């Protein structure tokens, strides 16, 4: 049973920034910040690991049993290549970041934060006095403002991208697939900047509802995601795929938003993925409970407009939470349709393992409710090798144009590049 200590705070933003730096002393942490977007838990930080689950096989069965035994909050991730356990697939491309396929940890310390109060939830042997001391340490933590970020390189050239795009389009034309998410990597191999300082910059520039600062040993994720993968609250399961992106400037008006609303290509992409998600949710849903609550709704974010749909289902209390995740992962918005064939072609045409990109970070509560994001608009760092990357992409359909899709990759990268004051050479 966790004990609770509530303490008043006077400067919410300052506390958050100091906490990002303070967290670096732990080998495992997850900080989830919704940045004032509607959320059941606007800000949660999980620091330190009492126990860790990071298996080499039988991931979902093992997670269910481990979680059942500890009966507590757990935080962690699902890497994109878990697809190989769910389906008969493989991944042979290189991976320099090296997040485990799946890893969850039971935190020693939980921090819930609102406008004027911080709630520490802790396990023994921690004491109330130690938590008070820790609170003072957080408030005394210096914030490193300056960051020096190297330029990033492209993994594939424009010509190579166009060539691969055209080959994917041929698969669509002959009916092998009708939509595929095709991504490219941007990387640097001499990254030494402070991850907390970088996340501060990213969060200040592009605050997003599913932002995450996350660490598993040497591997870091700095995520500014606008997209929810999957949420379970009681019997209700909710997925909110994004398909459709339009660049936004400081002078954009509602007219620009309507351009995306009326874009037939983006609507078609979105509806295809909605159908896929409906099918995925139906595998665990109570009969006739899958509903599209919102279709192709356009939302404004700091640097882009996004087209989002919301699909819900109801599940039986007897349905294991792991079964709900397993039957919907990886999320359709990051694969394509039909899903399995699209994933086969993704492996063929992309040059790097996605790793945690296109995967998910989130929490599972003591009663097995959960909320997971889609890892996009993210910087991944391996602190041991000084390798860092970010990956962007988009959906290719029969209506897609190579130049437009190529440029969309850079539109999606711009928020991250601006935040870090760097560029792609």
C-alpha positions as CSV (number, residue, x, y, z in Angstrom):
1,X,0.0,0.0,0.0
2,X,1.4,3.4,-1.0
3,X,1.6,6.2,1.6
4,X,0.7,9.7,0.5
5,X,2.2,13.1,1.3
6,X,0.7,16.3,-0.2
7,X,2.7,19.5,-0.3
8,X,1.7,22.9,-1.7
9,X,3.8,24.4,-4.5
10,X,4.0,28.0,-5.7
11,X,5.6,27.7,-9.1
12,X,4.2,24.7,-11.2
13,X,6.4,25.3,-14.3
14,X,9.6,25.7,-12.3
15,X,8.9,22.5,-10.3
16,X,8.3,20.6,-13.5
17,X,11.6,21.7,-15.1
18,X,13.5,20.9,-11.9
19,X,11.9,17.5,-11.7
20,X,13.0,16.6,-15.3
21,X,16.6,17.2,-14.2
22,X,16.2,15.6,-10.8
23,X,14.8,12.4,-12.5
24,X,18.2,11.8,-14.2
25,X,19.6,10.3,-11.1
26,X,17.3,7.3,-11.6
27,X,17.9,4.5,-14.2
28,X,14.2,4.1,-14.7
29,X,11.7,6.9,-14.9
30,X,8.5,8.0,-16.8
31,X,7.1,11.5,-16.7
32,X,3.8,12.0,-18.5
33,X,2.6,15.5,-19.0
34,X,-0.7,16.4,-20.8
35,X,0.1,20.2,-20.9
36,X,-3.3,21.4,-19.9
37,X,-5.1,19.3,-22.5
38,X,-8.0,17.3,-20.9
39,X,-6.7,14.3,-19.0
40,X,-7.6,12.2,-16.0
41,X,-4.0,12.6,-14.7
42,X,-2.6,15.9,-16.1
43,X,0.9,15.2,-14.8
44,X,2.4,11.9,-13.5
45,X,6.0,11.1,-12.7
46,X,7.2,7.6,-11.8
47,X,10.8,7.5,-10.4
48,X,12.9,4.6,-9.5
49,X,12.2,0.9,-9.9
50,X,11.2,-1.4,-7.1
51,X,10.8,-4.2,-9.7
52,X,11.3,-4.4,-13.5
53,X,9.6,-6.6,-16.1
54,X,11.7,-6.9,-19.3
55,X,11.4,-10.4,-20.8
56,X,12.9,-11.9,-23.9
57,X,9.8,-13.8,-25.0
58,X,6.1,-14.4,-24.0
59,X,5.8,-10.7,-23.3
60,X,2.1,-10.3,-22.9
61,X,1.5,-13.4,-20.9
62,X,4.4,-12.5,-18.6
63,X,3.2,-8.9,-18.2
64,X,-0.3,-10.1,-17.1
65,X,1.2,-12.4,-14.5
66,X,3.8,-9.9,-13.2
67,X,1.3,-7.1,-13.0
68,X,-1.2,-9.4,-11.2
69,X,1.4,-10.3,-8.6
70,X,2.5,-6.8,-7.7
71,X,-1.0,-5.2,-7.9
72,X,0.3,-1.6,-8.2
73,X,0.9,1.1,-10.7
74,X,3.4,0.2,-13.4
75,X,4.9,2.3,-16.2
76,X,6.6,1.3,-19.3
77,X,6.7,0.9,-23.1
78,X,5.9,-1.3,-26.0
79,X,8.3,-1.2,-28.9
80,X,7.1,-1.4,-32.5
81,X,8.9,-4.7,-33.1
82,X,6.7,-6.5,-30.6
83,X,4.7,-7.1,-33.8
84,X,7.1,-10.1,-34.4
85,X,5.6,-11.8,-31.3
86,X,2.0,-11.0,-32.2
87,X,2.3,-12.0,-35.9
88,X,4.7,-14.2,-37.9
89,X,7.0,-11.3,-38.8
90,X,10.7,-10.4,-38.4
91,X,13.0,-7.4,-38.1
92,X,16.5,-7.4,-39.4
93,X,17.2,-3.7,-39.8
94,X,19.8,-2.1,-37.4
95,X,18.7,-0.5,-34.1
96,X,21.2,1.9,-32.4
97,X,18.9,3.1,-29.6
98,X,18.3,-0.4,-28.1
99,X,15.1,0.0,-26.1
100,X,13.9,-3.5,-25.0
101,X,10.9,-4.8,-26.9
102,X,8.8,-4.4,-23.8
103,X,9.7,-3.1,-20.4
104,X,7.6,-2.0,-17.4
105,X,8.6,-1.0,-13.9
106,X,6.9,-0.6,-10.6
107,X,8.0,2.8,-9.4
108,X,9.4,3.5,-5.9
109,X,7.9,7.0,-6.0
110,X,4.8,8.4,-7.8
111,X,4.3,12.1,-8.2
112,X,0.9,13.6,-9.1
113,X,0.9,17.3,-9.9
114,X,-1.8,19.9,-10.3
115,X,-1.7,23.7,-10.3
116,X,-1.0,24.2,-6.6
117,X,-0.3,20.8,-5.1
118,X,2.2,17.9,-5.4
119,X,1.1,14.5,-4.2
120,X,3.9,12.1,-3.4
121,X,2.8,8.4,-3.3
122,X,5.6,6.2,-2.0
123,X,6.5,2.7,-0.9
124,X,8.3,1.6,2.2
125,X,11.1,1.7,3.3
126,X,10.8,5.4,2.2
127,X,9.6,7.5,5.1
128,X,7.7,10.8,5.2
129,X,10.8,12.7,6.3
130,X,12.7,11.2,3.4
131,X,10.0,12.4,1.0
132,X,10.2,15.9,2.6
133,X,13.9,15.9,2.1
134,X,13.5,14.7,-1.5
135,X,11.0,17.5,-2.2
136,X,13.6,20.0,-1.0
137,X,16.2,18.4,-3.2
138,X,13.9,18.8,-6.2
139,X,13.4,22.5,-5.5
140,X,17.1,23.0,-5.2
141,X,17.9,21.2,-8.5
142,X,19.6,23.5,-11.0
143,X,18.2,23.8,-14.5
144,X,20.7,23.6,-17.3
145,X,19.5,26.0,-19.9
146,X,22.2,25.8,-22.6
147,X,22.2,22.9,-25.1
148,X,24.4,22.4,-28.0
149,X,22.8,20.1,-30.5
150,X,24.7,18.7,-33.6
151,X,23.1,18.7,-37.0
152,X,21.2,15.6,-38.0
153,X,21.7,13.6,-41.2
154,X,19.2,11.8,-43.4
155,X,19.3,8.0,-43.6
156,X,18.0,8.0,-47.1
157,X,18.3,10.7,-49.8
158,X,15.5,12.4,-51.6
159,X,16.1,10.3,-54.8
160,X,16.2,7.1,-52.7
161,X,12.9,8.1,-50.9
162,X,11.2,8.7,-54.3
163,X,12.4,5.4,-55.6
164,X,11.1,3.5,-52.5
165,X,7.9,5.5,-52.6
166,X,7.2,4.5,-56.2
167,X,7.8,0.8,-55.4
168,X,5.4,1.0,-52.5
169,X,2.9,2.7,-54.8
170,X,3.2,-0.3,-57.2
171,X,2.1,-2.6,-54.3
172,X,-1.0,-0.4,-53.9
173,X,-1.7,-0.4,-57.6
174,X,-1.7,-4.3,-57.8
175,X,-3.8,-4.6,-54.6
176,X,-1.2,-5.9,-52.1
177,X,-2.1,-3.1,-49.7
178,X,-4.2,0.0,-49.9
179,X,-2.3,2.2,-47.3
180,X,1.2,2.0,-45.8
181,X,2.9,4.2,-43.3
182,X,6.4,4.9,-44.7
183,X,9.0,6.5,-42.4
184,X,12.6,7.8,-42.6
185,X,15.3,8.3,-40.0
186,X,17.3,11.4,-39.2
187,X,20.2,10.8,-36.9
188,X,23.5,12.0,-35.4
189,X,26.2,9.9,-33.7
190,X,27.8,12.5,-31.5
191,X,24.9,13.6,-29.3
192,X,26.1,14.7,-25.8
193,X,23.4,17.2,-24.7
194,X,21.6,16.9,-21.4
195,X,18.3,15.0,-22.1
196,X,16.4,16.9,-19.4
197,X,17.4,20.2,-21.0
198,X,16.4,19.0,-24.4
199,X,13.0,17.8,-23.1
200,X,12.5,21.2,-21.5
201,X,13.1,22.9,-24.8
202,X,10.8,20.5,-26.7
203,X,8.0,20.7,-24.2
204,X,8.1,24.5,-24.1
205,X,8.0,24.8,-27.9
206,X,5.6,22.0,-28.7
207,X,3.5,21.2,-25.6
208,X,1.4,18.1,-26.5
209,X,-1.3,16.1,-24.7
210,X,0.7,12.9,-24.7
211,X,4.2,14.2,-24.0
212,X,6.6,11.8,-22.2
213,X,10.1,12.0,-20.8
214,X,11.2,8.4,-20.4
215,X,14.3,6.4,-19.5
216,X,15.2,2.8,-19.4
217,X,18.9,2.5,-18.4
218,X,21.0,4.1,-21.2
219,X,18.0,4.7,-23.5
220,X,16.0,7.9,-23.4
221,X,12.8,9.0,-25.1
222,X,11.8,12.7,-25.4
223,X,8.3,12.6,-26.8
224,X,5.9,15.4,-27.9
225,X,3.1,13.3,-29.2
226,X,-0.4,14.5,-30.0
227,X,-1.8,11.0,-30.4
228,X,-3.4,8.5,-28.1
229,X,-3.0,4.8,-28.9
230,X,-5.3,3.2,-26.4
231,X,-7.0,4.0,-23.2
232,X,-9.1,1.8,-20.9
233,X,-11.2,3.3,-18.2
234,X,-13.6,0.8,-16.6
235,X,-15.3,-1.2,-19.4
236,X,-14.7,1.6,-22.0
237,X,-11.7,1.3,-24.4
238,X,-10.9,4.3,-26.6
239,X,-8.5,4.7,-29.5
240,X,-7.8,8.1,-31.3
241,X,-5.8,7.6,-34.5
242,X,-4.4,10.6,-36.3
243,X,-4.2,10.6,-40.1
244,X,-4.0,14.0,-41.8
245,X,-1.5,16.8,-41.2
246,X,-1.3,20.4,-42.3
247,X,1.5,22.8,-41.4
248,X,0.5,25.7,-39.2
249,X,2.0,29.2,-38.8
250,X,1.4,31.9,-36.2
251,X,-0.9,33.7,-38.7
252,X,-3.1,30.7,-39.5
253,X,-6.8,31.4,-39.3
254,X,-9.8,29.0,-39.2
255,X,-9.7,29.0,-43.0
256,X,-6.5,27.0,-42.9
257,X,-8.1,24.5,-40.5
258,X,-10.9,24.0,-43.0
259,X,-8.4,23.2,-45.8
260,X,-7.5,20.0,-43.9
261,X,-11.2,19.3,-43.0
262,X,-12.0,19.3,-46.7
263,X,-9.0,17.4,-47.9
264,X,-10.3,14.2,-49.6
265,X,-7.0,12.4,-49.5
266,X,-6.5,12.9,-45.8
267,X,-10.1,11.9,-45.1
268,X,-9.7,8.7,-47.1
269,X,-6.5,7.9,-45.2
270,X,-8.2,8.5,-41.9
271,X,-11.3,6.5,-42.7
272,X,-9.2,3.5,-43.8
273,X,-7.4,3.5,-40.4
274,X,-10.7,4.0,-38.6
275,X,-12.0,0.8,-40.2
276,X,-8.8,-1.0,-39.2
277,X,-9.1,0.2,-35.6
278,X,-12.8,-0.8,-35.5
279,X,-11.8,-4.3,-36.6
280,X,-9.0,-4.5,-34.0
281,X,-11.3,-3.3,-31.1
282,X,-14.0,-5.8,-32.2
283,X,-11.7,-8.7,-31.3
284,X,-12.2,-8.0,-27.6
285,X,-15.4,-5.9,-27.6
286,X,-18.8,-6.9,-26.3
287,X,-21.0,-7.5,-29.3
288,X,-22.2,-4.4,-31.2
289,X,-20.3,-2.1,-28.8
290,X,-17.7,-0.6,-31.2
291,X,-18.7,3.0,-32.0
292,X,-17.1,5.8,-34.0
293,X,-17.6,8.7,-31.6
294,X,-15.9,11.3,-33.8
295,X,-14.8,11.0,-37.4
296,X,-12.1,13.1,-39.1
297,X,-12.2,16.0,-36.6
298,X,-9.5,18.6,-37.1
299,X,-7.6,19.9,-34.0
300,X,-5.1,22.7,-33.8
301,X,-1.7,22.1,-32.2
302,X,1.3,24.5,-31.9
303,X,2.9,23.7,-35.2
304,X,0.3,21.6,-37.1
305,X,-3.3,20.9,-37.7
306,X,-4.2,17.2,-37.2
307,X,-7.2,15.1,-38.3
308,X,-8.2,12.8,-35.4
309,X,-11.0,10.2,-35.1
310,X,-12.2,8.6,-31.9
311,X,-13.4,5.0,-31.7
312,X,-14.7,3.3,-28.6
313,X,-15.7,-0.2,-27.5
314,X,-16.9,-1.9,-24.3
315,X,-15.1,-4.9,-22.9
316,X,-16.1,-7.6,-20.4
317,X,-14.5,-7.3,-16.9
318,X,-13.1,-10.8,-17.6
319,X,-11.1,-9.7,-20.6
320,X,-7.4,-9.4,-19.6
321,X,-5.9,-6.0,-20.2
322,X,-3.0,-7.5,-22.1
323,X,-5.4,-9.1,-24.6
324,X,-6.9,-5.7,-25.4
325,X,-3.4,-4.3,-26.1
326,X,-2.1,-7.4,-28.0
327,X,-5.1,-7.5,-30.4
328,X,-4.6,-3.8,-31.3
329,X,-0.8,-3.4,-31.4
330,X,0.9,-1.9,-33.3
331,X,-1.6,0.8,-33.8
332,X,-3.1,1.1,-37.3
333,X,-2.2,4.7,-37.8
334,X,1.5,3.7,-37.8
335,X,1.2,0.6,-40.0
336,X,-1.3,0.7,-42.8
337,X,-3.9,-1.7,-44.2
338,X,-4.1,-4.6,-44.4
339,X,-2.0,-4.4,-41.3
340,X,0.2,-7.6,-41.6
341,X,1.1,-7.0,-45.3
342,X,1.8,-3.4,-44.6
343,X,4.2,-4.3,-41.7
344,X,6.0,-6.8,-44.0
345,X,6.6,-4.0,-46.6
346,X,7.6,-1.5,-43.9
347,X,10.4,-3.8,-43.0
348,X,11.4,-4.2,-46.6
349,X,11.5,-0.5,-47.5
350,X,12.6,1.3,-44.3
351,X,16.3,1.3,-43.4
352,X,16.2,1.3,-39.6
353,X,14.3,-0.5,-36.9
354,X,11.7,1.8,-35.6
355,X,12.4,0.8,-32.0
356,X,10.2,2.7,-29.6
357,X,9.1,5.0,-32.5
358,X,5.6,3.8,-33.5
359,X,5.4,2.1,-30.2
360,X,3.9,3.3,-27.0
361,X,4.6,4.7,-23.5
362,X,2.1,4.8,-20.7
363,X,0.8,3.4,-17.4
364,X,-1.3,0.6,-16.1
365,X,-3.2,1.5,-12.8
366,X,-3.7,-0.9,-9.9
367,X,-7.2,-1.8,-11.3
368,X,-5.8,-2.5,-14.8
369,X,-7.0,0.6,-16.4
370,X,-4.4,2.1,-18.7
371,X,-3.5,4.9,-21.0
372,X,-0.8,4.7,-23.8
373,X,0.3,7.2,-26.3
374,X,1.7,6.8,-29.9
375,X,5.4,7.5,-29.9
376,X,5.8,10.1,-32.7
377,X,7.4,13.6,-32.8
378,X,10.1,12.1,-30.6
379,X,13.9,12.2,-30.0
380,X,15.5,8.9,-29.0
381,X,18.9,8.9,-27.4
382,X,21.4,6.2,-26.5
383,X,23.5,7.8,-23.9
384,X,26.3,5.2,-24.0
385,X,26.9,5.4,-27.7
386,X,25.9,9.1,-28.1
387,X,23.6,8.1,-30.9
388,X,20.3,10.0,-31.3
389,X,17.6,9.9,-33.9
390,X,14.1,11.0,-34.7
391,X,11.8,9.4,-37.3
392,X,9.0,10.9,-39.3
393,X,6.7,9.6,-42.0
394,X,3.3,9.5,-43.5
395,X,0.6,7.3,-45.0
396,X,1.0,6.4,-48.7
397,X,-2.2,5.7,-50.6
398,X,-3.2,5.5,-54.3
399,X,-3.7,9.3,-54.2
400,X,-0.3,10.1,-52.6
401,X,2.3,12.2,-54.3
402,X,6.0,11.5,-53.6
403,X,7.0,15.2,-53.2
404,X,4.1,15.9,-50.9
405,X,4.8,12.9,-48.7
406,X,8.6,13.7,-48.6
407,X,7.9,17.3,-47.5
408,X,5.4,16.1,-44.9
409,X,8.3,14.3,-43.2
410,X,10.0,17.6,-42.7
411,X,6.9,19.4,-41.6
412,X,6.5,16.8,-38.8
413,X,10.2,17.3,-37.9
414,X,10.1,21.0,-37.8
415,X,8.8,21.4,-34.3
416,X,11.6,19.2,-32.9
417,X,14.3,21.0,-34.9
418,X,13.1,24.4,-33.9
419,X,13.0,23.4,-30.2
420,X,16.5,22.1,-30.3
421,X,17.8,24.9,-32.5
422,X,19.3,22.5,-35.0
423,X,18.8,21.4,-38.6
424,X,19.1,18.6,-41.1
425,X,22.1,18.7,-43.3
